[in-house]
Amino acid sequence: METDFFETYRVLHLDIKSIEFPDEMPEEYLDPLLYTPIRDPVILPESKIIMDRAVIQAHLAEGEYDPFNRQPLTMEQLNEHNQKEEQRQKLLDFIKKRDDWLNHYHSRNDLE
C-alpha cells in the first residue's frame, strides 16, 4: 500500500505556522525570490529550484512562467510535477532537514 504523501508530510511537518523563524536561517531554507522562510516547499519542474508555494503562486498569478528561466509554467504543471514520487521524496527530505535545523536552533536557544 502506497503511503499517502500528504499524511506523511503532515506527520513529519512541524506546526510551521506556530514556529517563529529565526533571522539567521540558512539560505537553503529561504525562498530564493523573497528571502523569506520556505514554509510550504515546492520544486519547479524545469529549473529544479525549491521555493515557497505561496510565493510561486503569487508569481504565477502575474505571469505563467518559471521566474528563473522564463519557461512556461502553470500551477497545474507545478502541482503535477510535485506529485511525482521522486519529487515528493525530495520535498520530504527538505522538510525533515529544515525541521531538524529548526528543532536544533530552538532547543539550543531554549537553554540560553
Phi, psi and chi 1 to 4 in degrees:
 res  aa     phi    psi   chi1   chi2   chi3   chi4
   1 MET       -  128.5 -177.6  175.5  168.9      -
   2 GLU   -74.8  136.3 -176.1  178.0  -42.2      -
   3 THR   -72.8  133.7  -56.7      -      -      -
   4 ASP   -68.7  123.0  178.4   62.8      -      -
   5 PHE   -56.6  -45.3  172.4   71.1      -      -
   6 PHE   -70.3  -31.0  -66.2  104.7      -      -
   7 GLU   -67.6  -45.0  178.3   61.8   18.5      -
   8 THR   -60.9  -44.0  -55.8      -      -      -
   9 TYR   -59.0  -45.7  177.6   87.1      -      -
  10 ARG   -62.8  -41.2 -174.2 -170.0   64.9   72.5
  11 VAL   -67.8  -43.6  169.2      -      -      -
  12 LEU   -76.0  -31.5  -84.4  177.8      -      -
  13 HIS   -74.0  128.9 -165.9   60.2      -      -
  14 LEU   -68.0  163.5  -66.1  171.9      -      -
  15 ASP   -71.0   79.3 -176.2    8.9      -      -
  16 ILE   -63.1  -27.5 -147.9   73.1      -      -
  17 LYS   -70.5  -26.6  -69.7  178.9 -178.5  173.2
  18 SER   -92.4   -5.3   67.3      -      -      -
  19 ILE   -91.1  134.8  -68.9 -179.9      -      -
  20 GLU   -86.3  121.6 -172.4  175.4  -39.1      -
  21 PHE   -82.9  131.2  -75.6   91.6      -      -
  22 PRO   -72.1  154.5   23.3  -29.7      -      -
  23 ASP   -65.8  -29.7  -69.2  -23.9      -      -
  24 GLU   -95.4   34.0   64.4  -91.6   10.5      -
  25 MET   -63.9  143.3  -89.6 -171.8   87.5      -
  26 PRO   -60.3  146.2  -21.9   31.6      -      -
  27 GLU   -55.7  -34.7 -132.1  175.3  -82.6      -
  28 GLU   -63.3  -16.6   65.6 -172.3  -69.2      -
  29 TYR  -103.3    9.3  -53.7  125.8      -      -
  30 LEU  -106.7  141.4  -61.0  176.7      -      -
  31 ASP   -62.5  131.6 -179.0   83.4      -      -
  32 PRO   -70.2  -15.3   21.4  -29.0      -      -
  33 LEU   -91.2  -47.6  -73.0 -176.8      -      -
  34 LEU  -104.3   -9.8  -62.6 -175.3      -      -
  35 TYR    59.1   36.9 -112.9   53.5      -      -
  36 THR  -109.1  157.9   54.5      -      -      -
  37 PRO   -57.3  139.5  -25.5   35.3      -      -
  38 ILE   -81.7  107.8  -63.6  174.6      -      -
  39 ARG   -90.5  -41.9  -65.4  174.9 -177.9  -87.8
  40 ASP  -127.9   88.1 -175.9    8.7      -      -
  41 PRO   -74.0  144.4   27.4  -33.4      -      -
  42 VAL  -137.1  156.5  -69.1      -      -      -
  43 ILE  -109.8  127.5  -58.1  171.2      -      -
  44 LEU   -73.1  135.1  -57.6 -177.2      -      -
  45 PRO   -61.1  -46.2  -17.8   25.7      -      -
  46 GLU   -87.0  -48.0  -65.7  -64.3  -39.3      -
  47 SER   -83.4  -14.0   58.7      -      -      -
  48 LYS    63.9   20.8  -49.9  -68.8 -172.9 -125.8
  49 ILE   -88.5  137.0  -66.7  172.6      -      -
  50 ILE   -89.5  130.9  -64.6  176.8      -      -
  51 MET  -147.3  174.5   59.1 -175.5  -56.1      -
  52 ASP   -78.6  133.9 -168.4   70.6      -      -
  53 ARG   -55.9  -44.0 -179.1 -179.1  -55.4  -84.7
  54 ALA   -62.3  -36.2      -      -      -      -
  55 VAL   -68.9  -46.8  173.7      -      -      -
  56 ILE   -69.8  -32.5 -169.4   62.5      -      -
  57 GLN   -61.6  -44.8  -80.2  178.3  -36.4      -
  58 ALA   -63.8  -41.1      -      -      -      -
  59 HIS   -62.9  -45.4  169.5   80.3      -      -
  60 LEU   -68.4  -24.1  -67.8  175.5      -      -
  61 ALA   -66.8  -27.8      -      -      -      -
  62 GLU   -87.6  -33.1  -62.2  -63.9  -40.1      -
  63 GLY  -167.3  131.4      -      -      -      -
  64 GLU   -86.7   75.6  -67.6 -173.0  -35.0      -
  65 TYR  -153.9  153.9   61.9   89.6      -      -
  66 ASP   -67.9  124.2 -177.8  -43.1      -      -
  67 PRO   -68.0  -11.5   23.4  -30.7      -      -
  68 PHE  -100.6  -22.7  -60.5   97.8      -      -
  69 ASN  -136.2    1.1   62.2   17.3      -      -
  70 ARG    62.3   18.8  -57.1 -164.8   58.6   78.7
  71 GLN   -75.3  146.3  -66.4  -63.6  -49.4      -
  72 PRO   -55.0  138.6  -24.1   33.1      -      -
  73 LEU  -154.9  130.5  178.6   62.7      -      -
  74 THR  -117.4  164.6   64.0      -      -      -
  75 MET   -61.8  -36.9  -87.0  -51.3  -64.8      -
  76 GLU   -61.3  -45.1 -177.6  178.4  -24.2      -
  77 GLN   -63.1  -42.5  -68.7  169.1  -40.0      -
  78 LEU   -61.2  -46.9 -178.4   68.4      -      -
  79 ASN   -64.1  -43.1  -70.6  -26.8      -      -
  80 GLU   -61.1  -44.2  -74.2  174.3   12.2      -
  81 HIS   -61.0  -42.9  178.1   71.6      -      -
  82 ASN   -78.0   -6.4  -77.0  -86.4      -      -
  83 GLN   -89.2  -11.0  -74.2  -61.1  -45.1      -
  84 LYS   -68.2  142.8  -65.9  176.9 -178.0  173.6
  85 GLU   -54.0  -45.2 -174.9   61.5   34.9      -
  86 GLU   -62.3  -40.9 -178.8 -178.6  -13.6      -
  87 GLN   -70.5  -39.8  -56.1  -46.9  -48.4      -
  88 ARG   -60.3  -41.0  -64.7 -176.3  -26.5 -172.4
  89 GLN   -65.7  -40.7 -171.3   57.6   52.5      -
  90 LYS   -62.4  -39.9  -73.4  178.9 -176.5  176.9
  91 LEU   -66.4  -43.2  -69.0  170.2      -      -
  92 LEU   -62.7  -40.1  -71.7  172.3      -      -
  93 ASP   -62.9  -42.9  -68.7  -13.8      -      -
  94 PHE   -61.2  -47.4  175.3   88.4      -      -
  95 ILE   -62.5  -44.5  -68.8  164.0      -      -
  96 LYS   -62.6  -44.9 -177.7  174.3 -178.4  -20.1
  97 LYS   -63.8  -43.7 -168.3  174.0  171.1 -174.0
  98 ARG   -64.1  -45.5 -178.8 -152.2   55.2 -152.7
  99 ASP   -67.2  -36.1  -68.8   -5.9      -      -
 100 ASP   -61.3  -43.5  -73.8  -11.5      -      -
 101 TRP   -62.7  -45.0 -175.4   89.0      -      -
 102 LEU   -62.6  -43.1  -76.1  168.2      -      -
 103 ASN   -60.9  -44.3  -79.1  -30.0      -      -
 104 HIS   -63.7  -45.1  176.6   72.7      -      -
 105 TYR   -59.6  -48.4  174.2   85.5      -      -
 106 HIS   -69.6  -37.3  -73.1  -68.9      -      -
 107 SER   -68.2  -36.9   66.5      -      -      -
 108 ARG   -65.8  -41.6 -173.6 -179.5   69.4 -138.7
 109 ASN   -76.3  -24.4  -73.9  -25.8      -      -
 110 ASP   -68.9  -25.1  -71.6  -16.3      -      -
 111 LEU   -77.9  -21.1  -63.5  174.4      -      -
 112 GLU   -81.5      -  -65.8  175.2    2.6      -
